[in-house]
Structure formats: structure tokens, C-alpha cells
Amino acid sequence: MQGAYVPEPAVALGEDPRNYARLMSAVYDATMAGHRAPARPRDVIGESWHRLMSAGVDPDRRAQPVVEAGGLEALRRTSGLMAVLDEVSRGLESLVADGTNILVVADAQGRVLWRSGSPAVLTNADRLGFIEGAHWAEGEVGTNAIGTALVSNRAVQVFSAEHFLRTHHSWTCAGAPIRDPRTGQVIGVVDVSGPAATVHPTTVALVDAVARLAESHLREQHDRTLNRLRMVAAPILARIGKPALAVDAEGWVAAVDSLPLHHRILLPEDIAAGRSWIPTFGICDIDILPGGWLVRPADDDAPALAQASLDLTVAGAPALDMTGQFGRWRHDVSLRHAEILLILARDPGGRSAPELAADLYGDRSRVVTVRAELSRLRKQFAGLLAAQPYRFAGGIEVTVRYPADLSMVLPASTAPAVRAVRINASDS
């Protein structure tokens, strides 16, 4: 946490925002015209203006920012920010409650992922292209709290004529970067924007404080994940009695036995149960754990396959049993995830997102919902499923344990593919 930094507000406490706006307007006009300005802008603003002028950006251009609406859901899922949305919304609720400000969360490239606010302020934001999917990096839309916070790596407040584009002078915004506490890398920005008249010098400090709380939440969440994995892995490591380590889906080490201590190891992008090359350790046997992987430097010729068994024998209580080289574990699954696993188990060749949408909802167009469910399922059971098409990963033998009466397969399910299993059972 960058606790020593105190964000510098655009308007100091006790200063009249109207006077400051008039001064900044005069400074802006003179600077853009290449004349001597009556005062200097704050360092963070002056540095931003210099970058943009050096890049030849026109302060009077009116081009709308680039929008990536088609891939918005994928950007959200991969941003690392979904886990802190509630934390950010609660922390800044007071700033958007009066209906004059908009709350925005953007990713590390400045792309707007989520926004919330009153219909009136959202309509005003629409006119600037301040919409979900829009690129709000400094090089796209000039000096602004999102883009400039990313470049300066600090919380920033931008008021009125401090914006580089003249069309933004009726706005004020305050943004702060959110860092991944594991790596220190910026993964996004939280921003509060609204009409210039709503500027307040304490806003940037509050936004920065909420960004730090979000980082704390990410750190605590990661610790909980590793602790759960550690509890599962500890008895397995003890039973193996050979060098091994347990890591989460991103390679962060939860437990290690008889190997040099590492905080994180590099996992292959296409990691799966079986045998794989791991930097530092060489050829390793990989086994699935709930929430991660068991990694053991190989000492024989042929790794054993992992076995997955979807247990549907108890109505209303579907579960997944995994048996690997070093142990066995069982995990309850939701009805929706049980439906997906059943469909994929019955079609080893895999299913595309539109096909799964038809299987689950009878509507091939619901691919966004399907991808969101698959993302959650793949995160919960790392390495179990592969994509393009969705299928069980290589190295996993899959079986399904059905109830004695096949017409009772997932009785609460309304998915067309599951109903077909029940109908075929009754017809046979």
C-alpha cells in the first residue's frame, strides 16, 4: 500500500473553485496558444499537457474515443477487478448518491469496464463518449483522471480547464490506480467524475482511500485462497513424502515440501493434469487440486491420468469427485455447473458457446451468460476444462454416476439438454 502519498487536490481547501477555474482557463488558453501563461499548472497537469503537446494531440479535436463494446465481458473477466466492485461501490456511494457524479472502474489500459450513476449524469457522459468499453487513456482523450493516473501512477484530480481537451472543461474527475498487491502492478483505476461545479478538494483523497481498501480486499482474498489450498495440500504433501508443492491457478505457492521456497512459479498457459515442463523444476507431474495444482518433479516415466466422476445419484446434491496420482477429493457443485459438466461429459468432442447456450437455455444467442458461467467454473476447478470448444481437458478420464431412475437426472433442471436425457430415459 502506498500509504505515504497524499493526493494533491485540484482546488485547495478554502479556495473558490470559480476563481481557480477562471485562472486555469487563462493558463490553458495561453499555454495552448504558445504564449506566456499567468501562472503554472500543477506539476501533474503540466507534465500531462507537455506529453500530449509533444505527441501532437489537438486540444480542440472532437473525435470520440475508441470503444470495445464487443469484447467487454471478456475484458471484465480478465481485469482482476471483479472481486473489488462491491468494495469500490460501497466506499464511494456517498459521492454518487446525490445524482451529480458518475462512478467508473477502468482497466490497466484505461478502458471503461463499469460505470454507475443517475440517468442524467450518464447521459452527459454519453455525449463525451464516456461509456463502457471506451478507451479513456491519456493518449486517447487527453489529460483526465483515469489516463493521467495510469501514466503518473498516482491519484489525480483534474478540474475544468486542467483537462487537455477543451470539450472536457465542464467536467471534474478524480481517479486513483488499483494495484495487484501480489505484484505491485496496476490493474485498473477507480474514478469519480461529474460537472465541474461539483468539485471538492477531499474527493481525490476519498477515491484514493477506496482504491487502497480495494487492494487490501484483493490481498485478503488471495490469502484466503492460499489458506484453503494449503489445508487441502498439507496432508497430501505429507503422504507423498517426496519433493512437491501446491500452487494456485496462477502459480502462487500455497505449500511446499523438500523444495526451495518460491513465492510463485511460472505455469504453462495450457497447463493440464499429466506431465509438463516447469521452469526451475524441469519435467513435473501435475495433478489437479481444488483451486490449484499439485506439482511434483518427475522421477518416473509415465504419469497417471486424473479421473473425474460427476455424481448425480443424490437428487439435489450433485458433486464432483476427482482422483489423481496423489489423492482424492470431492466438491459439491451448483445445479448450473452440474448441467454444464453433464453436457460436456456426454460430448467428449466439446461444445461451442452457442451450442452450450442452446443446451442450457434453448437460446444460442446467450453466449455472454454461458461464457461467464464457464469462467466461474474454470476458476473454481482449475485445469478441469479446456476451451475452443469447451471440453474436459486432456489427461482427465471422465465418468458420470447417474441415479437408478434416469428420469430423476438433475430433477430441478430446466435445461433442454438435461430434459432430453430424462425424456430419452423414459422412452427407452
N, C-alpha and C positions, 0 to 999 in steps of 0.2 A: 504494500500500500504506500502511495506517495503522500504520506501524511504531512510532510514538512512544507509542501507547496500551498500557498494561499492564493486562490484565483484573484486576478485583478479585474474589478468590475469596470464596465464602460463608463458608468456615471457614478461618481463618488457619493457617499452618504452626505446629505445636506446640499448637494449641487442641484440646480434647477435643470431638469432634462431638456427643457425648451431652449435654454441658453446654450447648453452643450451641443444640442442638435444644430443650432444656428452656426456655432463655431465650427463644428465638424463639416457642415455643408460648405462653408467658406474655404476650409482647409482642403476639402475634396476637390472643389472646383479649381482652385489654384494648382493643386498637385497634378490633376489630370490635364490641365492646360499647359503644364510645364512652367508655371510662374512661381514666384516666391510665396509660400503659404504663411498665413498669420500665426500659425502655431504648428507644432509637430504632432502627428497622430501617436497614439500609444505604440510602443515597440512592436507588439504582436500584430497590430494593424498595419503599421508602416512596412514591416517585413513582408507581410502578405501582399500589399499593394506593389511592392518592388518586384516580388516574384512574378506577379501577373503582368505588370508592365513590361518586364524583361521578356516574357513569353509572347508579347504582342497581343494580349487579350484586349478586346474593345470594351470599355466600360459602358457603352451605350447599346451594345448588341441586345437583341430581344429573342434570341434563339432559345427554344425550350430545351431543358436537359434531356439526355438520352434516358429512355425508360425500358426496363427489362421486365415487363409485366408477365410475359410467358413463363419465365423461369423463377418467379417469385417464391413459390413454395419450396423449391429446391434450395434457393439462397437462404431462406429462413432456417431450413433444417440443418444446413451445413455451417451456419454462422456461429454456433456455440452460444447464442444469446437467448434461445427459447426458455432456458431454465431460469432466467432472471426477469422475464417480462412482468410477472406479478409483483416482484420486489420493486422494480422501477415504477410501475403504475401506482402502487400504494405510496411510495415515497414522494411522488410528485403530484399526487391527486389534488392537493391544495392549490397548485398553480394552474390547473386546467378546470377546476370546479366552477369558476365564475363564467366560463364560456368564451373567454377572450384569447386564450392561449391554446396551442396545439402541442401535444407530446409526440415526439418522434424517436424511434430507435433505428439507427443505420448500422450497416456492417463496416468492416475494416476498409472497404473501398469507397465508403460514403454513399452506398446505395440504400435508399429508404426501404426498410423492411416492414415496419409497422408505424401507424400513426393513429392518434385518437384526439378528439376534441369536439366542440359543438359544430353543428351543421354550418353555421355562419362562418366560423374561422376556417373550417375545412374548405368551404367554397372559395374564400380568399386565397388559401394556399394553392388551390387548384389553378388559379389564374397565373401563378408563378411556376407551375409545373412541379410544385412541392407535393408529389403524390407517391404512393407506394410503387416501388420499382425504379424510381428516378435516381439518376446519378447526381449526388449533391457534393461531389468532391470539389476542392478549391479550383482545380483546372477547368471544371465544367461550368460552375456558376459563380466564380469569384470568391471574394472574402465572405465567409459565413461560418457560423459556429460549428457546423459539422465538419466541413472540409478543412477549415483552419485549425480546429482541434486535432484532427488527424495529422496535419503537417507539423504542427508545433508540439504535438504530444503532450498537451496540457489543456486544462479547462479554459474556455474562451467565451467572452460575451462580446457580441457585435451589435452595435446600436446605430440605427438610422444610416447616416452618410458614411459610417465606417464600412458598410458593405461596398464592395468594388463595383458591382453593377448598379447603375442608377435606379433601375426598376425595383430594387430591393430596399430603397431608402425609407419606405414607410413601415419597415419591419424592425423588430429587435429579436435577437436569439441568443441563447446561452447553451453551450454544449460541453460535454466532458467525455474523454475517452474511457472505455471499459477495457481492462487488460485481463488476459487469462492469467490467473495467479500462479499457475504451474510453470509458465514460460516467460511471463512478463510482456508478451506480445499483445498489442492492441487488437481486439476482436470486434470492436464496434464503438459507437458513440450514442449517448443519450442526449436529447436536445429538447428544449422548450422554446417555442417561437410564438410571436404574436405581433399585433400592431405596435408601432414604436411608442405610442403613448402609455403602454403597459410596462415599460422598462422599470426595473427595480434593481438597485445595486446588490441586493442579497440573493437574487435569483441564481447567479452563476455559482455561488458558494453552495446553495442547496442542491443544484444539479450535480456538482462535483461530489458532494457528500453521498448522494444517492448512487452515483457511479462506484464509489468506494464500497458502499454496502452491497452492491451487486457483486463486486469482486469477492467480498467476504462470503457471500452466499455460494458462489462458484467453488471457493476453496473448501467450505464446509461440505458441500455436496460431493466433491471429489474425495474428501477424507472418508465420508460415509460409504461411498462406493468401494474404496480400497479396503475399508474395515470389513465390509460384508464379504468381499472376495477373500480376504485374509482368513476369516473364520472358516470358510469352505476349504481353503487350500491347506491350512495348517496340518490337519490330520492326514491328508493325502501325502504331503511332503514327508511327514514322519514315517508313513508306511513305506514309501518308495525307498528311503534310505540311500539315495543317490543324488548327485547334484541336480537341482531343478529350481525353477522359480515360477511364481504365479504373477501374471500381468493382466491389466485391464485391456479393453478393446483397442486402446491407443498406445499400449506398450508401457504404461506406468506400472512400476513394480509394487506389488502388494506384499509378497512374501518371497523369501529366498532361502535355500539350504545348500551349503557346501559350494557356493559360487561367490565370486567377488561381488560386492554390493554395487548395484546400479540403481539410479533413480528411474531410468527409463531405458528401454531397448527399442531399436528400430524394427518394426514388424513389416513383412511384405504387404503390399496393397491387396493382394489376392490370397491372404493367409487363409488356410483351411486346416481341418484336422488331418493329421498324417505326418509327412516329413517335409521339412523346409529348411532353407538356408537362412540363418540369423546372423547378422554381423556380430562380431566378437566371439560368438559361440560356435559358429560353423553349422554343420548339419544337425538339426534338432528334431525330436519327436514332439508334435504339437497335439494337445488334447483340449477339448472344449471344457470350460468351467462356466458356472452361472455368472455372467458379467465379464468374462475374460478368457484367458488361455493358461494352460499349464505347459511350460516349455522345459524340455529336458535334452541336454546334449546327447546325441545318439551314440549308443555303444553296441548296436547290433545291426543286422542287415535289413529287416523288414518291420515297419511299424504296424501295429494292429489298427483295424478300422474302428471308428467310433460307431455306436449303434444308437439310433433314436427310435423310441417307441411312443406313439401317441395313444394314450389310454383314454378310451371313451366308454369304458364299461360301466361307470357310475354316472347316471343321469345328473346333469347339473354340476359335475365336478371334473371337467376334462383336465388332464395332466400330461406332462411330457417327461418321460424317463430317458436319461442319457447314460450310456455305459461306454466308458473309454478304456484306454490302456491302463489307467491308474486308479479307477474308481467309478462309482455310480452316483448319480444324483437325480432327484425328482423335483419338478417345479409345476405348480398349478398354473394354468393358462386361462385367459379370458375366453368367453364364447367366440368373439370375433377372431381371436388368434387361433383358436381351435379349428374354426371353419377354414381359415387360410391354410393351416398345416394339413388338414384333411384333404383339401383340394390338391395341394402340391404333392402329397404322398400318393394320391391316386393318378397323378400325371407326372411321371419322372422326367419327361421332356421339358417340363416347366410351362408357365403361363405368363403371357404379357400382362401389362397393367390393364389394358382394355378388356382382355379376356377375364381377368380376375374381377374387374368391375361388374361384368355380366354375371359371373359366378356368384358374387356376393350380393349384388343389388338389382340384377336384371337390367342394368343400365351401363353400357360400355363407356359412356362419357364421364363417369365418376372416377376418373383416373387420379385426380388430386387426392381424394379421400383414400383411395387404395394405397397410393404411394406413402401417405402419412402413416397409415396402419403398418405397412411393411417396414417403414423406417423405425417405428417403435418396436416392432417385433425383432428386427435385426439388431437393434441396440440392446434389447433385453437378452437375446441369445446370440451373442457374437459368434460368427463363423458358421452358424447353422444353415443359413440361406445364402444363395448367390442370386445375382440379378442378371437381367437381359438375356433370357427371360428369368423371372423369379422361379427358383427351384431349390431343392436341397443341395447343399454344397457337395462337391466330390469328397470321397473319403468317409461318407456317412451312410450307413445302411439304415433304411427306414422301414418300420413296420407300423401297422395300426391295429390296436386291440379294440374290436367292436363289441357292443353289448350282444347278449344272446339273441335278443329280438332286434334285428336290424332296423325295424320301423321306429326304434327308440334312439337312433343315432342323433345326438345333439337335439333333443326334442324341443328346446326353446328356439332353435334357429329357424329363421325365415329365408335364409339364403337359397336361391334357386338350385345351386349345385348340391346342397345338403338335402333339400327336399327331393331331388332326383334320386339320391342314394336311398332314401326311405321308400319312395314310390317303386323303384326297381326291386327293392327287397320284398315289398308286398305283392308284386306281380309275379315273382318267381316261385 
